[in-house]
Amino acid sequence: MRWRVRVRIMPRQGILDPQGQAVAHALGSLGFAGVAAARVGRTVELALDAPAEADARDAAKRMCERLLANPVTEDFVVDTAEALA
Amino acid sequence: MRWRVRVRIMPRQGILDPQGQAVAHALGSLGFAGVAAARVGRTVELALDAPAEADARDAAKRMCERLLANPVTEDFVVDTAEALA
């Protein structure tokens, strides 16, 4: 069975996020008031073959630990897993 | 009132996503079987001051249109909006 698993990887709280600061600054320059802060992370959508949703989520978690996320600077969440077929 | 609004920006379907292809290939090389495809996008978390959730979501949508997303190559979704304080 195939699953679409969505993983969200964000800079850890307390870690400097220059990309987010640049976004917040640029939004202010464009006239958007009320932007207190911005943080920029990544979303990875995986199409995975696995017998069950728990297996797909577990595989995605291990992929984050091995490759997708930097454990020193980033946190990750396996956000959604939905059956594709 | 302050809101945390999360926006997800992904390469459009049908647009080549070399970063996603690299991720899928690297996962295979690391021994993860069953990865059919990967797509890599961005998540932007905004801390926004707005009177109501609908205003915060609407502001985030306009920020995507003006700055955060490339309308030619990317789709965006205003994913969640939650009250911070």
Backbone of each chain as nested JSON, in Angstrom:
{
  "chains": [
    {"id": "A", "residues": [
      {"number": 1, "name": "MET", "atoms": {"N": [0.839, -1.189, 0.0], "CA": [0.0, 0.0, 0.0], "C": [0.882, 1.249, 0.0]}},
      {"number": 2, "name": "ARG", "atoms": {"N": [0.41, 2.25, -0.71], "CA": [1.223, 3.466, -0.82], "C": [0.623, 4.585, 0.037]}},
      {"number": 3, "name": "TRP", "atoms": {"N": [1.522, 5.323, 0.688], "CA": [1.107, 6.394, 1.59], "C": [1.796, 7.69, 1.209]}},
      {"number": 4, "name": "ARG", "atoms": {"N": [1.076, 8.756, 1.388], "CA": [1.736, 10.063, 1.31], "C": [1.938, 10.556, 2.733]}},
      {"number": 5, "name": "VAL", "atoms": {"N": [3.199, 10.69, 3.099], "CA": [3.557, 11.12, 4.446], "C": [4.185, 12.508, 4.337]}},
      {"number": 6, "name": "ARG", "atoms": {"N": [3.7, 13.391, 5.145], "CA": [4.193, 14.773, 5.123], "C": [4.965, 15.049, 6.407]}},
      {"number": 7, "name": "VAL", "atoms": {"N": [6.182, 15.51, 6.235], "CA": [7.071, 15.773, 7.353], "C": [7.384, 17.266, 7.382]}},
      {"number": 8, "name": "ARG", "atoms": {"N": [7.322, 17.852, 8.568], "CA": [7.625, 19.277, 8.713], "C": [8.893, 19.42, 9.545]}},
      {"number": 9, "name": "ILE", "atoms": {"N": [9.841, 20.14, 9.015], "CA": [11.152, 20.309, 9.658], "C": [11.364, 21.801, 9.875]}},
      {"number": 10, "name": "MET", "atoms": {"N": [11.504, 22.189, 11.129], "CA": [11.618, 23.625, 11.442], "C": [12.879, 23.868, 12.258]}},
      {"number": 11, "name": "PRO", "atoms": {"N": [13.441, 25.067, 12.146], "CA": [14.554, 25.402, 13.035], "C": [14.098, 25.321, 14.48]}},
      {"number": 12, "name": "ARG", "atoms": {"N": [14.97, 24.783, 15.346], "CA": [14.634, 24.665, 16.763], "C": [14.389, 26.024, 17.376]}},
      {"number": 13, "name": "GLN", "atoms": {"N": [13.486, 26.052, 18.34], "CA": [13.309, 27.269, 19.128], "C": [14.647, 27.649, 19.745]}},
      {"number": 14, "name": "GLY", "atoms": {"N": [14.987, 28.924, 19.666], "CA": [16.227, 29.392, 20.254], "C": [17.391, 29.396, 19.288]}},
      {"number": 15, "name": "ILE", "atoms": {"N": [17.218, 28.693, 18.156], "CA": [18.262, 28.702, 17.126], "C": [17.992, 29.896, 16.205]}},
      {"number": 16, "name": "LEU", "atoms": {"N": [19.049, 30.624, 15.9], "CA": [18.915, 31.762, 14.998], "C": [18.388, 31.283, 13.649]}},
      {"number": 17, "name": "ASP", "atoms": {"N": [17.403, 32.012, 13.112], "CA": [16.813, 31.639, 11.824], "C": [16.907, 32.84, 10.891]}},
      {"number": 18, "name": "PRO", "atoms": {"N": [18.064, 33.019, 10.244], "CA": [18.249, 34.215, 9.423], "C": [17.246, 34.31, 8.275]}},
      {"number": 19, "name": "GLN", "atoms": {"N": [16.855, 33.15, 7.728], "CA": [15.885, 33.181, 6.628], "C": [14.539, 33.725, 7.13]}},
      {"number": 20, "name": "GLY", "atoms": {"N": [14.146, 33.283, 8.317], "CA": [12.9, 33.786, 8.888], "C": [12.98, 35.274, 9.181]}},
      {"number": 21, "name": "GLN", "atoms": {"N": [14.124, 35.717, 9.7], "CA": [14.285, 37.148, 9.968], "C": [14.2, 37.951, 8.683]}},
      {"number": 22, "name": "ALA", "atoms": {"N": [14.798, 37.416, 7.618], "CA": [14.747, 38.126, 6.333], "C": [13.316, 38.203, 5.822]}},
      {"number": 23, "name": "VAL", "atoms": {"N": [12.554, 37.128, 5.986], "CA": [11.153, 37.122, 5.556], "C": [10.347, 38.145, 6.353]}},
      {"number": 24, "name": "ALA", "atoms": {"N": [10.525, 38.16, 7.672], "CA": [9.774, 39.105, 8.497], "C": [10.107, 40.546, 8.101]}},
      {"number": 25, "name": "HIS", "atoms": {"N": [11.391, 40.797, 7.862], "CA": [11.82, 42.14, 7.475], "C": [11.236, 42.52, 6.114]}},
      {"number": 26, "name": "ALA", "atoms": {"N": [11.296, 41.599, 5.169], "CA": [10.799, 41.888, 3.819], "C": [9.299, 42.136, 3.842]}},
      {"number": 27, "name": "LEU", "atoms": {"N": [8.566, 41.378, 4.655], "CA": [7.115, 41.59, 4.743], "C": [6.815, 42.986, 5.287]}},
      {"number": 28, "name": "GLY", "atoms": {"N": [7.578, 43.405, 6.302], "CA": [7.402, 44.755, 6.818], "C": [7.678, 45.808, 5.748]}},
      {"number": 29, "name": "SER", "atoms": {"N": [8.744, 45.589, 4.969], "CA": [9.083, 46.54, 3.907], "C": [7.999, 46.62, 2.847]}},
      {"number": 30, "name": "LEU", "atoms": {"N": [7.298, 45.52, 2.636], "CA": [6.226, 45.505, 1.636], "C": [4.942, 46.123, 2.166]}},
      {"number": 31, "name": "GLY", "atoms": {"N": [4.935, 46.522, 3.424], "CA": [3.765, 47.197, 3.964], "C": [2.852, 46.315, 4.793]}},
      {"number": 32, "name": "PHE", "atoms": {"N": [3.258, 45.069, 5.026], "CA": [2.444, 44.203, 5.871], "C": [2.732, 44.548, 7.329]}},
      {"number": 33, "name": "ALA", "atoms": {"N": [1.769, 45.144, 7.983], "CA": [1.934, 45.466, 9.402], "C": [1.578, 44.233, 10.227]}},
      {"number": 34, "name": "GLY", "atoms": {"N": [2.054, 44.209, 11.443], "CA": [1.61, 43.164, 12.357], "C": [2.347, 41.851, 12.251]}},
      {"number": 35, "name": "VAL", "atoms": {"N": [3.462, 41.826, 11.516], "CA": [4.254, 40.597, 11.47], "C": [5.261, 40.654, 12.605]}},
      {"number": 36, "name": "ALA", "atoms": {"N": [5.025, 39.882, 13.648], "CA": [5.91, 39.918, 14.804], "C": [7.153, 39.064, 14.563]}},
      {"number": 37, "name": "ALA", "atoms": {"N": [7.009, 37.964, 13.858], "CA": [8.147, 37.085, 13.614], "C": [7.791, 36.105, 12.51]}},
      {"number": 38, "name": "ALA", "atoms": {"N": [8.814, 35.542, 11.903], "CA": [8.608, 34.501, 10.903], "C": [9.694, 33.454, 11.075]}},
      {"number": 39, "name": "ARG", "atoms": {"N": [9.348, 32.219, 10.856], "CA": [10.336, 31.152, 10.859], "C": [10.126, 30.337, 9.587]}},
      {"number": 40, "name": "VAL", "atoms": {"N": [11.222, 29.935, 8.989], "CA": [11.139, 29.214, 7.727], "C": [11.726, 27.817, 7.907]}},
      {"number": 41, "name": "GLY", "atoms": {"N": [10.943, 26.826, 7.555], "CA": [11.4, 25.448, 7.606], "C": [11.075, 24.741, 6.301]}},
      {"number": 42, "name": "ARG", "atoms": {"N": [11.156, 23.429, 6.324], "CA": [10.922, 22.642, 5.115], "C": [9.766, 21.673, 5.343]}},
      {"number": 43, "name": "THR", "atoms": {"N": [9.087, 21.392, 4.259], "CA": [8.096, 20.32, 4.253], "C": [8.549, 19.296, 3.226]}},
      {"number": 44, "name": "VAL", "atoms": {"N": [8.599, 18.034, 3.613], "CA": [8.942, 16.975, 2.678], "C": [7.738, 16.048, 2.571]}},
      {"number": 45, "name": "GLU", "atoms": {"N": [7.256, 15.868, 1.355], "CA": [6.177, 14.911, 1.094], "C": [6.779, 13.669, 0.47]}},
      {"number": 46, "name": "LEU", "atoms": {"N": [6.563, 12.555, 1.134], "CA": [7.114, 11.275, 0.68], "C": [5.992, 10.382, 0.198]}},
      {"number": 47, "name": "ALA", "atoms": {"N": [6.173, 9.742, -0.944], "CA": [5.289, 8.666, -1.369], "C": [5.99, 7.371, -1.002]}},
      {"number": 48, "name": "LEU", "atoms": {"N": [5.409, 6.666, -0.041], "CA": [6.063, 5.517, 0.583], "C": [5.213, 4.273, 0.443]}},
      {"number": 49, "name": "ASP", "atoms": {"N": [5.855, 3.147, 0.142], "CA": [5.168, 1.862, 0.184], "C": [5.4, 1.237, 1.551]}},
      {"number": 50, "name": "ALA", "atoms": {"N": [4.317, 0.951, 2.235], "CA": [4.416, 0.352, 3.568], "C": [3.108, -0.387, 3.831]}},
      {"number": 51, "name": "PRO", "atoms": {"N": [3.168, -1.445, 4.667], "CA": [1.944, -2.232, 4.883], "C": [0.862, -1.467, 5.631]}},
      {"number": 52, "name": "ALA", "atoms": {"N": [1.241, -0.595, 6.543], "CA": [0.226, 0.093, 7.345], "C": [0.696, 1.503, 7.652]}},
      {"number": 53, "name": "GLU", "atoms": {"N": [-0.259, 2.33, 8.092], "CA": [0.079, 3.729, 8.346], "C": [1.178, 3.866, 9.384]}},
      {"number": 54, "name": "ALA", "atoms": {"N": [1.128, 3.03, 10.426], "CA": [2.141, 3.134, 11.477], "C": [3.529, 2.855, 10.918]}},
      {"number": 55, "name": "ASP", "atoms": {"N": [3.627, 1.898, 9.975], "CA": [4.925, 1.603, 9.367], "C": [5.412, 2.787, 8.535]}},
      {"number": 56, "name": "ALA", "atoms": {"N": [4.486, 3.399, 7.789], "CA": [4.866, 4.538, 6.96], "C": [5.355, 5.691, 7.831]}},
      {"number": 57, "name": "ARG", "atoms": {"N": [4.639, 5.959, 8.923], "CA": [5.058, 7.032, 9.83], "C": [6.4, 6.722, 10.472]}},
      {"number": 58, "name": "ASP", "atoms": {"N": [6.581, 5.465, 10.846], "CA": [7.833, 5.081, 11.485], "C": [9.001, 5.222, 10.514]}},
      {"number": 59, "name": "ALA", "atoms": {"N": [8.773, 4.809, 9.255], "CA": [9.83, 4.955, 8.246], "C": [10.164, 6.428, 8.044]}},
      {"number": 60, "name": "ALA", "atoms": {"N": [9.149, 7.279, 7.983], "CA": [9.406, 8.702, 7.773], "C": [10.203, 9.285, 8.939]}},
      {"number": 61, "name": "LYS", "atoms": {"N": [9.889, 8.826, 10.146], "CA": [10.621, 9.303, 11.32], "C": [12.1, 8.922, 11.213]}},
      {"number": 62, "name": "ARG", "atoms": {"N": [12.349, 7.674, 10.806], "CA": [13.744, 7.244, 10.685], "C": [14.463, 8.001, 9.56]}},
      {"number": 63, "name": "MET", "atoms": {"N": [13.729, 8.309, 8.476], "CA": [14.334, 9.088, 7.386], "C": [14.721, 10.49, 7.859]}},
      {"number": 64, "name": "CYS", "atoms": {"N": [13.885, 11.07, 8.722], "CA": [14.234, 12.377, 9.276], "C": [15.49, 12.284, 10.116]}},
      {"number": 65, "name": "GLU", "atoms": {"N": [15.554, 11.234, 10.935], "CA": [16.697, 11.088, 11.825], "C": [17.994, 10.848, 11.048]}},
      {"number": 66, "name": "ARG", "atoms": {"N": [17.88, 10.112, 9.93], "CA": [19.077, 9.744, 9.172], "C": [19.486, 10.815, 8.173]}},
      {"number": 67, "name": "LEU", "atoms": {"N": [18.522, 11.476, 7.557], "CA": [18.864, 12.329, 6.415], "C": [18.173, 13.69, 6.406]}},
      {"number": 68, "name": "LEU", "atoms": {"N": [16.873, 13.695, 6.67], "CA": [16.104, 14.887, 6.285], "C": [16.299, 16.056, 7.241]}},
      {"number": 69, "name": "ALA", "atoms": {"N": [16.456, 15.767, 8.516], "CA": [16.573, 16.848, 9.497], "C": [17.972, 16.858, 10.101]}},
      {"number": 70, "name": "ASN", "atoms": {"N": [18.406, 18.029, 10.477], "CA": [19.66, 18.183, 11.209], "C": [19.317, 18.184, 12.695]}},
      {"number": 71, "name": "PRO", "atoms": {"N": [19.701, 17.125, 13.427], "CA": [19.239, 17.006, 14.811], "C": [19.767, 18.106, 15.732]}},
      {"number": 72, "name": "VAL", "atoms": {"N": [20.823, 18.771, 15.331], "CA": [21.385, 19.826, 16.187], "C": [20.553, 21.101, 16.077]}},
      {"number": 73, "name": "THR", "atoms": {"N": [20.098, 21.397, 14.879], "CA": [19.49, 22.708, 14.651], "C": [18.006, 22.638, 14.331]}},
      {"number": 74, "name": "GLU", "atoms": {"N": [17.477, 21.444, 14.085], "CA": [16.1, 21.358, 13.59], "C": [15.275, 20.349, 14.395]}},
      {"number": 75, "name": "ASP", "atoms": {"N": [13.996, 20.644, 14.48], "CA": [13.013, 19.698, 14.998], "C": [12.156, 19.224, 13.837]}},
      {"number": 76, "name": "PHE", "atoms": {"N": [11.658, 18.0, 13.941], "CA": [10.764, 17.533, 12.877], "C": [9.517, 16.912, 13.482]}},
      {"number": 77, "name": "VAL", "atoms": {"N": [8.467, 16.934, 12.69], "CA": [7.189, 16.326, 13.061], "C": [6.691, 15.556, 11.844]}},
      {"number": 78, "name": "VAL", "atoms": {"N": [6.285, 14.316, 12.05], "CA": [5.579, 13.589, 10.987], "C": [4.132, 14.053, 11.071]}},
      {"number": 79, "name": "ASP", "atoms": {"N": [3.731, 14.846, 10.088], "CA": [2.516, 15.649, 10.195], "C": [1.274, 14.832, 9.815]}},
      {"number": 80, "name": "THR", "atoms": {"N": [1.26, 14.328, 8.621], "CA": [0.101, 13.56, 8.164], "C": [0.585, 12.35, 7.384]}},
      {"number": 81, "name": "ALA", "atoms": {"N": [-0.227, 11.305, 7.398], "CA": [0.005, 10.13, 6.558], "C": [-1.353, 9.73, 6.016]}},
      {"number": 82, "name": "GLU", "atoms": {"N": [-1.479, 9.692, 4.695], "CA": [-2.769, 9.324, 4.111], "C": [-2.548, 8.297, 3.027]}},
      {"number": 83, "name": "ALA", "atoms": {"N": [-3.496, 7.407, 2.902], "CA": [-3.408, 6.342, 1.908], "C": [-3.566, 6.939, 0.52]}},
      {"number": 84, "name": "LEU", "atoms": {"N": [-2.67, 6.512, -0.394], "CA": [-2.76, 6.985, -1.77], "C": [-3.467, 5.973, -2.649]}},
      {"number": 85, "name": "ALA", "atoms": {"N": [-3.275, 4.693, -2.382], "CA": [-3.9, 3.667, -3.222], "C": [-3.884, 2.349, -2.441]}}
    ]},
    {"id": "B", "residues": [
      {"number": 1, "name": "MET", "atoms": {"N": [-4.756, 40.819, 18.882], "CA": [-4.552, 39.397, 19.189], "C": [-3.472, 38.827, 18.269]}},
      {"number": 2, "name": "ARG", "atoms": {"N": [-2.682, 37.93, 18.823], "CA": [-1.582, 37.375, 18.028], "C": [-1.906, 35.936, 17.613]}},
      {"number": 3, "name": "TRP", "atoms": {"N": [-1.565, 35.636, 16.359], "CA": [-1.851, 34.332, 15.782], "C": [-0.571, 33.719, 15.236]}},
      {"number": 4, "name": "ARG", "atoms": {"N": [-0.494, 32.421, 15.375], "CA": [0.558, 31.713, 14.637], "C": [-0.099, 31.072, 13.418]}},
      {"number": 5, "name": "VAL", "atoms": {"N": [0.319, 31.524, 12.266], "CA": [-0.238, 31.016, 11.009], "C": [0.854, 30.225, 10.301]}},
      {"number": 6, "name": "ARG", "atoms": {"N": [0.512, 29.033, 9.9], "CA": [1.486, 28.169, 9.227], "C": [1.088, 28.028, 7.755]}},
      {"number": 7, "name": "VAL", "atoms": {"N": [2.039, 28.32, 6.896], "CA": [1.818, 28.283, 5.459], "C": [2.721, 27.216, 4.858]}},
      {"number": 8, "name": "ARG", "atoms": {"N": [2.162, 26.411, 3.966], "CA": [2.944, 25.36, 3.303], "C": [3.047, 25.693, 1.82]}},
      {"number": 9, "name": "ILE", "atoms": {"N": [4.258, 25.716, 1.323], "CA": [4.523, 26.092, -0.07], "C": [5.235, 24.924, -0.733]}},
      {"number": 10, "name": "MET", "atoms": {"N": [4.621, 24.375, -1.775], "CA": [5.186, 23.176, -2.412], "C": [5.348, 23.421, -3.911]}},
      {"number": 11, "name": "PRO", "atoms": {"N": [6.328, 22.75, -4.525], "CA": [6.42, 22.835, -5.984], "C": [5.122, 22.318, -6.605]}},
      {"number": 12, "name": "ARG", "atoms": {"N": [4.662, 23.0, -7.656], "CA": [3.436, 22.573, -8.322], "C": [3.586, 21.174, -8.887]}},
      {"number": 13, "name": "GLN", "atoms": {"N": [2.48, 20.454, -8.903], "CA": [2.466, 19.168, -9.594], "C": [2.896, 19.382, -11.047]}},
      {"number": 14, "name": "GLY", "atoms": {"N": [3.769, 18.533, -11.538], "CA": [4.196, 18.629, -12.92], "C": [5.434, 19.475, -13.11]}},
      {"number": 15, "name": "ILE", "atoms": {"N": [5.794, 20.242, -12.056], "CA": [7.041, 21.018, -12.112], "C": [8.168, 20.128, -11.602]}},
      {"number": 16, "name": "LEU", "atoms": {"N": [9.267, 20.165, -12.323], "CA": [10.425, 19.374, -11.915], "C": [10.88, 19.826, -10.52]}},
      {"number": 17, "name": "ASP", "atoms": {"N": [11.162, 18.851, -9.662], "CA": [11.579, 19.162, -8.299], "C": [12.907, 18.456, -8.032]}},
      {"number": 18, "name": "PRO", "atoms": {"N": [14.019, 19.068, -8.458], "CA": [15.306, 18.377, -8.331], "C": [15.678, 18.079, -6.889]}},
      {"number": 19, "name": "GLN", "atoms": {"N": [15.292, 18.951, -5.97], "CA": [15.612, 18.694, -4.558], "C": [14.883, 17.443, -4.071]}},
      {"number": 20, "name": "GLY", "atoms": {"N": [13.622, 17.312, -4.475], "CA": [12.866, 16.114, -4.119], "C": [13.461, 14.856, -4.728]}},
      {"number": 21, "name": "GLN", "atoms": {"N": [13.888, 14.968, -5.968], "CA": [14.5, 13.801, -6.608], "C": [15.786, 13.412, -5.891]}},
      {"number": 22, "name": "ALA", "atoms": {"N": [16.556, 14.415, -5.487], "CA": [17.801, 14.124, -4.765], "C": [17.51, 13.435, -3.436]}},
      {"number": 23, "name": "VAL", "atoms": {"N": [16.453, 13.899, -2.751], "CA": [16.086, 13.287, -1.467], "C": [15.659, 11.834, -1.678]}},
      {"number": 24, "name": "ALA", "atoms": {"N": [14.819, 11.59, -2.683], "CA": [14.349, 10.224, -2.931], "C": [15.536, 9.306, -3.248]}},
      {"number": 25, "name": "HIS", "atoms": {"N": [16.455, 9.826, -4.065], "CA": [17.628, 9.033, -4.437], "C": [18.499, 8.751, -3.213]}},
      {"number": 26, "name": "ALA", "atoms": {"N": [18.72, 9.769, -2.406], "CA": [19.583, 9.602, -1.227], "C": [18.96, 8.62, -0.243]}},
      {"number": 27, "name": "LEU", "atoms": {"N": [17.64, 8.672, -0.081], "CA": [16.984, 7.724, 0.839], "C": [17.185, 6.294, 0.34]}},
      {"number": 28, "name": "GLY", "atoms": {"N": [17.056, 6.101, -0.97], "CA": [17.307, 4.771, -1.53], "C": [18.727, 4.314, -1.27]}},
      {"number": 29, "name": "SER", "atoms": {"N": [19.682, 5.216, -1.455], "CA": [21.09, 4.877, -1.23], "C": [21.35, 4.521, 0.226]}},
      {"number": 30, "name": "LEU", "atoms": {"N": [20.59, 5.113, 1.132], "CA": [20.773, 4.817, 2.558], "C": [20.086, 3.507, 2.958]}},
      {"number": 31, "name": "GLY", "atoms": {"N": [19.41, 2.868, 2.022], "CA": [18.798, 1.576, 2.332], "C": [17.313, 1.642, 2.646]}},
      {"number": 32, "name": "PHE", "atoms": {"N": [16.713, 2.81, 2.517], "CA": [15.268, 2.896, 2.737], "C": [14.556, 2.406, 1.479]}},
      {"number": 33, "name": "ALA", "atoms": {"N": [13.93, 1.266, 1.585], "CA": [13.177, 0.739, 0.444], "C": [11.788, 1.374, 0.453]}},
      {"number": 34, "name": "GLY", "atoms": {"N": [11.138, 1.343, -0.684], "CA": [9.736, 1.755, -0.728], "C": [9.501, 3.241, -0.854]}},
      {"number": 35, "name": "VAL", "atoms": {"N": [10.552, 4.007, -1.143], "CA": [10.344, 5.439, -1.367], "C": [10.064, 5.64, -2.855]}},
      {"number": 36, "name": "ALA", "atoms": {"N": [8.822, 5.898, -3.192], "CA": [8.458, 6.053, -4.596], "C": [8.791, 7.449, -5.104]}},
      {"number": 37, "name": "ALA", "atoms": {"N": [8.648, 8.439, -4.274], "CA": [8.915, 9.816, -4.694], "C": [9.023, 10.692, -3.458]}},
      {"number": 38, "name": "ALA", "atoms": {"N": [9.665, 11.838, -3.644], "CA": [9.727, 12.829, -2.57], "C": [9.597, 14.204, -3.212]}},
      {"number": 39, "name": "ARG", "atoms": {"N": [8.948, 15.095, -2.527], "CA": [8.867, 16.494, -2.957], "C": [9.242, 17.355, -1.754]}},
      {"number": 40, "name": "VAL", "atoms": {"N": [9.993, 18.396, -2.038], "CA": [10.473, 19.256, -0.964], "C": [9.906, 20.659, -1.16]}},
      {"number": 41, "name": "GLY", "atoms": {"N": [9.27, 21.151, -0.133], "CA": [8.742, 22.51, -0.152], "C": [9.138, 23.241, 1.118]}},
      {"number": 42, "name": "ARG", "atoms": {"N": [8.474, 24.345, 1.379], "CA": [8.809, 25.162, 2.539], "C": [7.594, 25.315, 3.44]}},
      {"number": 43, "name": "THR", "atoms": {"N": [7.886, 25.462, 4.708], "CA": [6.853, 25.842, 5.676], "C": [7.276, 27.169, 6.286]}},
      {"number": 44, "name": "VAL", "atoms": {"N": [6.37, 28.124, 6.305], "CA": [6.65, 29.41, 6.945], "C": [5.665, 29.575, 8.086]}},
      {"number": 45, "name": "GLU", "atoms": {"N": [6.202, 29.774, 9.286], "CA": [5.367, 30.067, 10.451], "C": [5.455, 31.547, 10.743]}},
      {"number": 46, "name": "LEU", "atoms": {"N": [4.309, 32.189, 10.732], "CA": [4.242, 33.629, 10.949], "C": [3.571, 33.905, 12.284]}},
      {"number": 47, "name": "ALA", "atoms": {"N": [4.14, 34.799, 13.061], "CA": [3.455, 35.335, 14.242], "C": [2.868, 36.671, 13.823]}},
      {"number": 48, "name": "LEU", "atoms": {"N": [1.554, 36.721, 13.771], "CA": [0.835, 37.858, 13.17], "C": [-0.116, 38.471, 14.177]}},
      {"number": 49, "name": "ASP", "atoms": {"N": [-0.172, 39.797, 14.183], "CA": [-1.195, 40.497, 14.959], "C": [-2.37, 40.794, 14.04]}},
      {"number": 50, "name": "ALA", "atoms": {"N": [-3.527, 40.304, 14.416], "CA": [-4.736, 40.521, 13.613], "C": [-5.933, 40.385, 14.543]}},
      {"number": 51, "name": "PRO", "atoms": {"N": [-7.031, 41.076, 14.216], "CA": [-8.18, 41.037, 15.137], "C": [-8.856, 39.667, 15.209]}},
      {"number": 52, "name": "ALA", "atoms": {"N": [-8.858, 38.924, 14.125], "CA": [-9.563, 37.637, 14.135], "C": [-8.827, 36.642, 13.254]}},
      {"number": 53, "name": "GLU", "atoms": {"N": [-9.17, 35.376, 13.432], "CA": [-8.475, 34.327, 12.688], "C": [-8.594, 34.537, 11.181]}},
      {"number": 54, "name": "ALA", "atoms": {"N": [-9.786, 34.938, 10.73], "CA": [-9.99, 35.118, 9.295], "C": [-9.063, 36.201, 8.752]}},
      {"number": 55, "name": "ASP", "atoms": {"N": [-8.842, 37.251, 9.54], "CA": [-7.937, 38.319, 9.1], "C": [-6.502, 37.804, 9.03]}},
      {"number": 56, "name": "ALA", "atoms": {"N": [-6.117, 37.01, 10.019], "CA": [-4.754, 36.468, 10.027], "C": [-4.541, 35.559, 8.818]}},
      {"number": 57, "name": "ARG", "atoms": {"N": [-5.524, 34.713, 8.545], "CA": [-5.409, 33.823, 7.382], "C": [-5.367, 34.616, 6.077]}},
      {"number": 58, "name": "ASP", "atoms": {"N": [-6.188, 35.646, 5.997], "CA": [-6.227, 36.45, 4.786], "C": [-4.9, 37.176, 4.581]}},
      {"number": 59, "name": "ALA", "atoms": {"N": [-4.33, 37.701, 5.676], "CA": [-3.032, 38.376, 5.564], "C": [-1.971, 37.385, 5.094]}},
      {"number": 60, "name": "ALA", "atoms": {"N": [-1.981, 36.183, 5.645], "CA": [-0.983, 35.187, 5.257], "C": [-1.12, 34.839, 3.778]}},
      {"number": 61, "name": "LYS", "atoms": {"N": [-2.351, 34.751, 3.309], "CA": [-2.579, 34.454, 1.889], "C": [-1.983, 35.567, 1.02]}},
      {"number": 62, "name": "ARG", "atoms": {"N": [-2.203, 36.81, 1.419], "CA": [-1.669, 37.915, 0.623], "C": [-0.141, 37.947, 0.687]}},
      {"number": 63, "name": "MET", "atoms": {"N": [0.421, 37.559, 1.834], "CA": [1.889, 37.505, 1.941], "C": [2.463, 36.443, 1.002]}},
      {"number": 64, "name": "CYS", "atoms": {"N": [1.755, 35.33, 0.893], "CA": [2.205, 34.294, -0.043], "C": [2.171, 34.819, -1.468]}},
      {"number": 65, "name": "GLU", "atoms": {"N": [1.086, 35.508, -1.797], "CA": [0.948, 36.002, -3.17], "C": [1.997, 37.057, -3.497]}},
      {"number": 66, "name": "ARG", "atoms": {"N": [2.35, 37.88, -2.494], "CA": [3.283, 38.977, -2.756], "C": [4.745, 38.553, -2.645]}},
      {"number": 67, "name": "LEU", "atoms": {"N": [5.036, 37.663, -1.712], "CA": [6.455, 37.415, -1.406], "C": [6.821, 35.948, -1.248]}},
      {"number": 68, "name": "LEU", "atoms": {"N": [6.012, 35.208, -0.509], "CA": [6.516, 33.918, -0.005], "C": [6.544, 32.83, -1.061]}},
      {"number": 69, "name": "ALA", "atoms": {"N": [5.566, 32.828, -1.948], "CA": [5.481, 31.763, -2.952], "C": [5.745, 32.334, -4.335]}},
      {"number": 70, "name": "ASN", "atoms": {"N": [6.294, 31.504, -5.187], "CA": [6.463, 31.845, -6.601], "C": [5.245, 31.308, -7.341]}},
      {"number": 71, "name": "PRO", "atoms": {"N": [4.376, 32.191, -7.848], "CA": [3.108, 31.71, -8.408], "C": [3.285, 30.859, -9.664]}},
      {"number": 72, "name": "VAL", "atoms": {"N": [4.428, 30.956, -10.312], "CA": [4.64, 30.164, -11.529], "C": [4.966, 28.713, -11.192]}},
      {"number": 73, "name": "THR", "atoms": {"N": [5.748, 28.535, -10.136], "CA": [6.278, 27.193, -9.885], "C": [5.749, 26.56, -8.603]}},
      {"number": 74, "name": "GLU", "atoms": {"N": [5.039, 27.339, -7.773], "CA": [4.672, 26.816, -6.454], "C": [3.191, 27.014, -6.149]}},
      {"number": 75, "name": "ASP", "atoms": {"N": [2.665, 26.11, -5.379], "CA": [1.332, 26.252, -4.79], "C": [1.493, 26.484, -3.3]}},
      {"number": 76, "name": "PHE", "atoms": {"N": [0.56, 27.216, -2.714], "CA": [0.63, 27.386, -1.269], "C": [-0.73, 27.111, -0.638]}},
      {"number": 77, "name": "VAL", "atoms": {"N": [-0.664, 26.741, 0.636], "CA": [-1.855, 26.492, 1.435], "C": [-1.646, 27.171, 2.783]}},
      {"number": 78, "name": "VAL", "atoms": {"N": [-2.623, 27.92, 3.23], "CA": [-2.589, 28.413, 4.619], "C": [-3.114, 27.273, 5.473]}},
      {"number": 79, "name": "ASP", "atoms": {"N": [-2.204, 26.661, 6.216], "CA": [-2.461, 25.353, 6.805], "C": [-3.216, 25.474, 8.125]}},
      {"number": 80, "name": "THR", "atoms": {"N": [-2.633, 26.163, 9.063], "CA": [-3.275, 26.303, 10.369], "C": [-3.121, 27.746, 10.845]}},
      {"number": 81, "name": "ALA", "atoms": {"N": [-4.059, 28.163, 11.657], "CA": [-3.954, 29.461, 12.338], "C": [-4.44, 29.223, 13.753]}},
      {"number": 82, "name": "GLU", "atoms": {"N": [-3.597, 29.524, 14.724], "CA": [-3.992, 29.315, 16.112], "C": [-3.636, 30.544, 16.933]}},
      {"number": 83, "name": "ALA", "atoms": {"N": [-4.481, 30.803, 17.911], "CA": [-4.283, 31.967, 18.766], "C": [-3.064, 31.751, 19.65]}},
      {"number": 84, "name": "LEU", "atoms": {"N": [-2.206, 32.763, 19.745], "CA": [-1.03, 32.669, 20.608], "C": [-1.275, 33.359, 21.942]}},
      {"number": 85, "name": "ALA", "atoms": {"N": [-2.015, 34.426, 21.938], "CA": [-2.248, 35.153, 23.19], "C": [-3.454, 36.066, 23.018]}}
    ]}
  ]
}
